[in-house]
Amino acid sequence: MRTDESTHRSAAGIVAGSLAGLAFLIAMALDLALTRYKSNDLRLLSGMVPGGGRLWPILGTAMHMFNGALLGAVYAHIEDRFPGPGWLKGTVFGLAENMVLWPIITVLDRIHPEIKRGTLQPFNRFVPFMQEIFRHIVYGAVLGWVYEQLRKK
């Protein structure tokens, strides 16, 4: 792959991943309101940084958006290995990322300061697992669709 092609793919992936990260946050706000189960990914991320619990809205959002953009860049370089339209490719990618990282939750449930304090409920339960599936479907579908639109240009 030529360098300019690789750069264009990466840039499109970063933009798509950032927009998908925003869609994830909207999905999270919706499922938190509907389930009332405190499984906020922003608190989860920021709580892993010493002292980050107090800054969770800002720090968690920054960490989440960085992760979304980074995953978008990764997706840009492997999306052609998935079959189907962009939204489906992205959905498969988002769900795969969730499944690969989910085992880390069993460790975080034991050591995460926010979970120990009770400001976050444990994640390794049915409701948060389903919330994460929903959030990652939304992330992936938006990622794949936006990336496909950007690549058409």
Protein Blocks (a to p, Z undefined) as FASTA:
>chain_A
ZZklmmmmmmmmmmmmmmmmmmmmmmmmmmmmmnopacdfklmmmmmpghklmmmmmmmm
mmmmmmmmmmmmmmmmmmmmpgcjfklmmmmmmmmmmmmmmmmmmmmmmmmmklmnopac
cfbbfklmmmmmmmmmmmmmmmmmmmmmmmmZZ
